[in-house]
């Protein structure tokens, strides 16, 4: 799956390659994408459209920051596997 991100006028964000929404509110949205975790920070953020089948997502609001993080191997393991290892 390809990851493509388009931001128009800091108010309309369209992206593909979204796998899961981890957390969201009006000031921050955290997504799991095919390229790692993506944190979107801003004001008045709303998920307008999401397609689980295609991984397409449309977000509106004022976008102040986009931050990618690679998930580490320890984050991928479950809590109990980390606890007993």
HUKA-V279644 format. One line per field, one symbol per residue. phi: phi as a letter, one per 40 degrees, with the letter a starting at -180 (. if undefined). psi: psi as a letter, one per 40 degrees, with the letter a starting at -180 (. if undefined). burial: b if it has 24 or more other C-alpha atoms within 12 Angstrom, else e. A space follows every 50 residues. Layout:
# HUKA-V279644
phi=???
psi=???
burial=???
This chain:
# HUKA-V279644
phi=.cbbbbbbffbbbbabgcbaccaaacbabbbcbcbhcbbbbibgcbccaa bccbgcabbbhccbabbcbcccccccccdcccccb
psi=hihhhhhhfeehhhiiehdihdiiaeeihhihieeahhhhiaifhhhdhh hddeeihhhiahhdihhihhhiddddiiddddde.
burial=eeeeeeeeeebbbbbbbbbbbeeeeeebbbbbbeebbbbbbbeebbbeee eeeebbbbbbbbbeeeeeeeeeeeeeeeeeeeeee
